[in-house]
Amino acid sequence: MVSNSYLDKIVNRIDLSDLEAEELAIKIMNGDIPDVVVSAILVALRMKGEAPSEIVGFVRAMRRFANRINAEFAIDTAGTGGDGLGTFNASTASAILTSIVHPVAKHGNRAVSGRSGSADVLEVLGYNISIEPLKAYELLKKTNFVFLFAPLYHPAMKRVAPIRRALGVRTIFNILGPLANPGGTRRQVIGVFSKSFMPIIAEAISRLDYERVVLVHGEPGIDEVSTHGNTYVYEISGSRIEEYIVSPEDLGAKRVDINRLVVSSPEESAIRMLRASKGFDRDVAEFIKINTAFALYIAGKARDPRDGYEYSSQLLPQLIDRIEELVKYNGDESRFRYIKVMTKCE
């Protein structure tokens, strides 16, 4: 079997080419490979270390199978997940906040290895995450925001979803999610689970059709911009890759210990998001602003991340009203009112 020959190569620490990886991914998504072999492939890839060529091949396969919409004019703020620290979902909050001034097509899923995925948080807030492709474009044009729930846009992924959940650890599919936005976004902020993995993802991105992408990994090991310590950044513009490091002070932000940003559930993430907007949770507010800074920068709404931080500080008080507006167009207003009462923000 082709899958077994590729598994043998991976086990022997031989990287697959773009074409080999694409063929393997297509077979996985078509259901041509038994679950036990798929599990072995995913674990073996992780143990070997996924190569840029393998990421490129898998991404191309995912895009081939996806239900696409035209959202190239939007940005995305997705993370790989898999850092295991259970912090507040800053990428979702920053996506909503950025959508006040620029279109955002947020690609995401429920939590796999973490506590609070973007889909989970949005559902708690009352936002309808099950938006069909035909409605998604219309919603994006009307409201400047849409959530693209991965299972609806990547139906072939149903094949591997139970396997990923059973494994409960990061796999190559965590990496692929942010790179397979079905809207075809060409500008993104992508949180990365590991500093050592950033150059690998950066190289893969430079071989895909992006305009500009910023990869971030924050101390002490999160797939977000950090208020705790330094953030390591790879900025990719076409085939050019630039590396730099920023501290909270570089952006004008205050430091917040990572332990003050840990949440236990999507409900806690939603409540803290609303409280931050009203100025009642300053720790989460800093976390949202410092992540929104990069989203505004990548969207072309800020000269640099420091300028983006200043702009995000001006926008943050509007976050709660922005969420209410989005839920009104597409969601359950009674659910949002309930969460709003729970925050004691009335």
N, C-alpha and C positions, 0 to 999 in steps of 0.2 A: 504493500500500500504506500502511496505517496506520503501520507501523513506520518507513517512510521519511519520512512527514510528521512523526513525532515526532523522528526523527533530525535532520531539517532544523531543527526548533525548537531542539534542544539545540545543534547546531553554531552557530546564531545567538544562543546564550547566553540563550535563553528558558526559564525554569523550567517544568517540567510540573506540572500540578495533581495532587492526591492521586489523583483518579479516572483521569487520563491515565496516571500512572505505574503504577497498579495494572493497568490494561488492558494496558500495554506489558509489564509483568513477567509477566502471565498468558500472553501470546502467546510470550514468550521460553521460559517453562517448558513450554508445550505443544509446543514445537518448530515453531511456525508461522513463525519468522523464520530465514533462512539464517545460518550461522555467521559469515560475513564481515560481515553487517550487525549481528549481536549484538556482535561484536568492536568494530565502529565505534561502536556505542551506548555500550558500557562505557568506551571510551577517551574519547569525546566528553563523557560525563557527568563523568569525572574532570577533564578539562581545563577544563570550564565550572565545575566545583565542584558537587557534589550538594547540592540544596536540601532543607530539611526536608520539604516536600511530597512530593518524590520518594522520600525514605527511607520516609516513612509509607506511600506507595502500594506500594512494593516489599515492605515488611514485611507488609502486609496480604495481599498475594498469596502470599508464602511461607507464612504461617500457614494460608491457605486450602488449600494443597496438602499440608501437613505431616501425618505420622502422629502424632497427639497422644496424650499420656498426662496423667493428672491429677497434677500436681506443683506446684500453686500454693502449697503450704505450704513448698516448698523455696526455696533461693536458688541463684544461679549466679554464677560468677566468670569471665567470659569477656572476652577482649580482641579488638580489631579486627585485631591483627597489622599487618604492613606498615610497622613502624618501621625494619626493615633492620639492626638492631644485633646480633641473634643472642644475646640474653641468655638466661640460665637461665629455664625455664618456671615462674615464680613463681605464676601464677594456678592451675595444676594442683596444685601443692604446697599452696597455701592452701585450695583446695577440699577436698582430702583432710583437711587438718588441722581445718578448720572442721566437717567432718562428724562429728567426735568428739562435738560438742555440739549440732549442728543439721543437719537434712536438707539435702543438696546434690544438685541435678540438674545435673551439669556437661555443658554442651553444647559440642561441639568437633569438630575435624577434624584431618586430617594437615596438616603444614606446607605452605603454598602459596608464600609469598614468604620465609619464615624457615627456620631450621634445625631447629626442634624444636617441632612442634605437640603439643597435649595428647594426641591419639590416639597419636602416635609414642612419647611418654614412657610412657604407661600400658601400651602393648604391651610395651615393653622391661622394665617392672616385672613383667610376667606377667599383667596384668589383661586380661580378655576384653572388648574394646571393641565386639564385635558382639552387642549385646543387643537382642532383638526387643521391640517395644512392650509385648506382653502380659507379658513377664518383667520389663521395666524397672520397672514400678510395684511389683511384688512385691519386687524387689531393693531398691528405695529404702526401702520400709517395713521390710524386714528388717535392712538394714545402714546406713541413713541416708545412703547414697551410691549414685549411679548415673551412668554415663557415657552420654550420648545422642550417639552417633556420627552426625554430620550426614548422611552419605549414606544411612543407614538410615531416617532420620526425614524427610528432604526428598528423596524419590525424584525429584522433578521437577528437582532441581539437577544430576542426571546430565547433563542437557542442556548445562549451562554449565561443568561441571567441566573438560573438556578445553580449553575456550577460556580459562578462567582460568589453567590451568597453562601453556598456550602463551604467554599474555601475560606471566606471571611478575611482574606488578606489582599493586599494590593497586587494587581496583575497588569499586564500590558493594556487592558481595557480602561483602567483608570487614566492612563496616559492618553489614550485615543480620544476619550470623551471631549476634552477641550479642543482637540484638533479636527473634530468631525461635526462642527456646527452645521445643521442642515440648512441654515440660512446662507451659508457661504460667506460668513463674515471674514473680512480680510485684515481687520485690526482687532487685536485682543490683548487683554491682560490675563496671563495664565499663572496661577499659583502652582508651584512644584514642590512635591513632598520631600525632596532631597537635594541638597546643594551639589552633591557629586553627580547628580543626574542632569543638572541644568545644561552642560555643554552638549550632551547627547540629544536632548530635546531641541536645543537651539539649532544644531546641525540639521536635524530632521525638518524643522520649520523652514530653514533657509532653502530647502529643496522642494518645498510646497509653495502654493501660490498665495502668499501673504504680502501685504503692503508693509505693515509694521506690527510687531508683537513685542510685548514686554513680559519676560519671565521673571517671577519673583519667588524668593525663598527667604523667610524671615527667621531670625533666632527666637527661641531655642530649637527650631525645627518645624516650622509651620508653612503651609502652602498659601500664605498671605503676606502682605506687607506687615512688618512687625513694629509694635510700639514698645516691645520688651528690649530689643537690641537692634543690631544691624540687619539690614535686608540686602541680600545679594541679588543683583539685577543683571539679566542678559537682555539687551535690546537688539532686535533683529529687524533690519530694514532691507527687504529684498534678500540678497545674499550676504549682506554686511552684518557682522555680529560685533556688538560692543559690550564690554563688561564694566560694571561699576558697583560700588557699595554705597548705601545711604543709611544714615542713622535717623532716628526720630527728630533729633535736633537740626539735622540738615534741612528738614522740611518745615521746621517751625513747630513741630508737634511735641507733646509731653510724653514722657515714658510711662508705660503702664505695665506692671508685672503680668506675665502670661497667666498666672493662676487666677487673676481677677477677670479673665476673659473666658474661662472654661464654663460651658453650659452642660446641663444634664439631659436636655430634651429640646425638640423643636419649639415647644410651647415657651420654654424659657428664652430661647433665641428671639422669638417673636415679641415677647413682652419687653425684653431688654432693648430691642430695636426701637420700639415705640417710645419707651422711656428716654432713650438717648436723644431722640428727636426733640423731646420736650425739655431736655437739659437735666433730667433726673438721674441719668446714668452716664457720668462723665468718662468712665473707663471705656465703655463700649462706644461712646461718641468719638473718642480719639481713634479707636480702632476703625470705625467706619470712615472717618475723614481721611485718615492716612492711606486707606485703600482706594477711596474715591479719587484721591489726588492723582493716582496713576491712570485711572479710568478716564478722567477728564483730560489728562495729558495725551493719552493715546487717541482720544476722540477729536483732538485738535482744539479743545476748548481752553487749554492752558498752555503757556509757553514751556513750562517744565513742571515736574512734580511739586516743587515748592509753591509755585503759583497755583497749582491744582489743589494743594492743601488749603490755601487761603480761600479759594473759590468754594471748596466743599464746606468750609466753615459757614459760609454765607447760605449755602443751600440746605444744610442739615435741618434747620427748624421747619422746613417745608416737607420733610420726609413723611411724617404721619398723614398729612393731607394728601400727599402724592399717592400713598398706599390706598387711602380711602377712595380716591378718584379711580385708581386702577380696578379696585374691587367693584366699584359701582358699574363700570363698563363690563366687567367680566368676573363675576364671583358672587359670593354670598355676603351681602351687607350685614345681615344679622350676626354672622360669625365674626366679622370684623368689629362690630359694636361690642360684642361680648369680650373679645381680646382687649379692646380699648378700655373697657371698664376694669378688666383685670390689671391693667397697667396703672390704674388710679391716675390717669392723665386727664380726666374730665375736669 
